[in-house]
Amino acid sequence: MEITDKDPCGGCVPASGIVVVDKPRGPSSHQVTAWVGEILGRRVGHAGTLDPQVSGVLVVMFGGAVRLAPVLLSHNKEYVCLMRLHGDASREAVDRVAEEFTGRIYQRPPKKSAVKRNLRIRKIQEIEILDMEGRLVLFRARCDAGTYIRTLCIHMGYAIGVCAHMQELRRIRSGPFDEAAAVSLHELADAAGAARDGDPEPLRRMILSPDAAVADLPKVVIRDTAVDAICHGAVLAGVGITGKEGGFGKGETVAIMTERGELVGLGKALVSSSALKPGEPGLVIAPTTVLMQPGTYPRGWKAHAREPRA
């Protein structure tokens, strides 16, 4: 990653990166993100807002990594929730309802939501009941982005027949980032202080490369001679591709990588992975987001000469 010359952390903050923060209960996601920006001396953004009373994984981006927000926002999420029932219920009834709510469900955002309250479909990949004591139910849910766990608790309560509400919630995963990779604000501030005092390694370990955001995406690997053309917005042809990883359909998002494993950007597949033949002619990937700066790789393409004006 490129290192900048001026920042409040002794020059060890890269121009672009990701910090996975363990958001505490109390402050809003915007407040936590702003504090990260002050610590690093960077303009920042975050992917996936958490309510003030919700803790857990908050992905904060800075520099060119902010352009990856649409991908990070679309990642599946995983939560641990403490639900309080309003009446007595058996473990068998709770297990039955958890199974019933696994799959496609209908939800409407809460009244206090920042988005329009349109009816939407979300998929719950898994609900696992971890423990139950009296009217308290602890469960883990893996779900689509944009799923409201607070609403899920209310609907599960209706199905159980006793009503329920969400008492506590913690996000333990957002896409490829889990709570094991998360750092507290205090840890980040201490690492920044150590960097100013001449020990940048703790801070460097906390700042992830933008490449980490696309770990779950299918990828195409391109020739060195094609990199600069992509950085200038050219549509990628099969002759510029040396390999592919993972399957994808036409119209899906694909990560564009160099042969050294560097992230060039993201693109929209013009053909499916089964139809893409590396080394063959034909346009296959249209860049949608470019992170790598032009000139990073030598220019391997020729511009067409323009006709002189009369």
N, C-alpha and C positions, 0 to 999 in steps of 0.2 A: 504494500500500500504506500502511496505517496505521502511523505511527511512534510508538513508545513513548517515554516521558519518562525512564525509568530503565533503563540497561543499562551494562555495562562498556566500551562502545564509543562513548561520547559521545552517546548518544541517537539513533543512526542505524540501529539494528537494528529492522526492522519487527516487528509482532506475529506475523506468519506469513510463512513463506518456505521456500525450498529452497536448499541449497548442494550442488553437485556436487563431491565431494572425489576427488582422485587418491590413493587409498589406497596406501601403500607396503607392501612385503613386511615381515613381522615381526609387527606388532601385529594384534590381532583387529579385526573390524569394530566390535564393541562398544566397544573401547578408543578407536578413531578417532572414533566417534560421540560418546563422552563428552568427548573433547578439544575437538571442535567446540562442544559445549554449554558448556564452560568458557570458550572464547574469546568466544562470543556472549552468554553469560549467559542461556541459554534451555534449557528442557527439550526434548530432541531424540529422534528415532527415525530408523532407517534402513530402506531397502527393498532387500532382496537381499543376504544375507550372503555375504561372501567369506572363504575360509579364510585363516589368518594368512600363509601363504606365497604368496598370490595378490594381485596388485596391480591397480589400475585404478579404474574408475568406481564410486563408492559414493554413492548418493543419500541425503542427510541432510535430514530435514524438522524444522521446529519450528513451534510455535503450531498454528493450525487446519489447517495443511498436513499434519500427522500423520494426519488423518482420510483423506488420500488414499493411505495405505499400501496398501490392497488393490488399488487401480488400479496403483500403481507396482510392486508385487510381481508383477502379472500380465503386465507388459510383456515383450516378447521381449528377449533378450540377445544380445550379439555378443562373441566372444572371439578372441584370438590365442594359440595354444598351441604349445609346443615338445614334441614327442613323441619319445621314444627307443625305437627298435626293439631287440629282444633278439637279432636276427640280421640277416643281409644280406637285402635285398629290392630288387626293381627299382622304378623310378619308375612303370612301367606298372601294377604290382601295387598300389602305394599309391593311384594315381589311380583304379583300378577299385574298390577298397574304399571310397574317399571317396564315389564316386558311389552305391555300394550302400547306404551309410548315410545318404544324403539322403532325407528323407521320414519316415514314422512308424517309430519304433523302440521297443523295450521296454527299460526300465531298472529296476533295483532300487537304492535309495539305499545308499551304503557303510555299513559297520558303525558308523563313527564319526559318522554323520549324526544330526542332532537330530530327524529325522522318522521315522515308522514305515517299516520296510523292506518296504513293499508293492510288488508289481510295478506299474509304471505305464507309460503310453504318452506319449511326447514326440515332437515333430516337429522335425526338423532341416531348416531352410529351405535351408541352403547350407553346403557344406564346400569350401573352396578351398585347394588345396595351393600355398603361397607359395614354398617352397624345400625342397630336400632335399640334404643333404650327409652321405654315409656312412649312419650309422644314425639320424641326426637329421632329423626331419621338422617343418617349420614350416607350420602351417595356420591358416586363419581359419574360424570356425564361427558361423553365425547360427542361433539355436535358440529354442525355447519356454523360458519361465521354468521353473526347476526341473530343467533338464537338467544332469546331472553329466558334466562334460568328462573328469574323471579316469576314470570308468567307460567313457566313449566311447572313450578311448585304449586301454583294456584290451580292449574288444570289437573294435576295429579291428585290434589286434595279432593276436587270435585269427583274424580273417578273412584277414589277410595271411599267416598261417601261421608267424610268428616270435615272437609275443607282443610286448607293448609297455607302456610306462607314461608317464604325464604327467610331464615334467621341469619345465616352467615354464608359467605361465598368467597372462594379463592380460585383464581385461574392458575392452573399448574402447567399448561402448555398452550402455545400459540404457534401453529405450524411446526417447523423444525426446532423451535426454541422451547425448552422446558425449564422448570424452576431450578434445576441443577446448574444452569448457565446464568441464572439471574444474580445480580449483585444489589445490595442495598445502597441507598443514597450515601450513607455514612461510609461504606466501603469505597464507593467511587470517589468521594471527597478526600478520604485518607490517601487513596492511590494517587490522586492528582497532587496532593501535598508532597508525597514522596517523590513524584516526578520533578517537581520544582526543586527538590533538595538533591536531585541527581540520580534517583533510582526510578527509571521509567518502566521497568518490567511489569510490576503489578498492574499499572494502568493499561499497558499494551495488551496484557492478557484479557482485560475486560472489554476491550474494543474489538469487535468482530469485523471481518471483511464483509462487504456486501455480498460476496459469493455465498455466504452462509444462508442468505434469504432464499436462494433458489435450489437448496439441497433436494427438495421434493419434486422439483419440476423436471420434465424431460428436457434433454439437451441435444444440441448439435455442436460439433467441433469443427472450426473453420481453419483454413490455411492462413498462414501469416500474411500472405499477399492479399487476402481478402479483408483483413481487419480494418484497415484505414478506410476502405470503401464503405463498410458498414457504419463506421464512425461519422461518415458524411451523409448517412441516410440511404445508401444504395440498397436495393432489394437483393437478397442473397440468392444466388443460383446454385444448383447442385454441384457445379464444377468447383465451387469454393468450399465445399464441405468434405471433410476427411472421415467423419464418423458421426454416430448418433447414439444416444443413451436413453432408454425408456420409450414407451409407445405414446403416440399422440394422434389426435384426429384433426381433420381440416378445421381451421378456425381457432384451435387451442393455442395457449401461450407456451412458448418454448424459450429456454435460456440459450443464448449464443455464447459459446466459450472458445477461447484460444486453445492451441495445442499445449500450452503451458498450464491450462486450468484456470485462466483468468476470465472473469465475467466481462463480456463486451456490452451486452444489453439483453433486452427481451424482444421477441418477435412473434408475429401471428403466422401460424402455419398455413400456407397456401395449398398444401397437399398433406395427406396423412403420412405417418411414419412408414407405413408399409409401401407407399408409393414413392417415397423419397429414396433415390439411389445416389449415394455420394459419388462425386466425380462425373455425373452425367449432366447435360445441359437442361435448362428449364428453371424458371423462378420458383422457389420453394418456401422462403421465409421473408416476410415483410417486417422490418424493424419497427417497433412501437415505442421502445424506450432504449436510449443509448447512454451508458454510463461512462465508457472509456472515452478519453479526450482524443480528438483528431491529432495525428502526429505521434501518438504513442508507439505505433508500429510504422515502419517505412511504407511509403506509398507504393502500392503494387499495381496500380491501375492508371490508365491514360485518359485524360480529359479530351473530349472531342473539340477539335479546332472550330472556332466560331467564324462564320462568314463575315468578312469586313463590311461595314455599313457603307452605303453609297454616299 
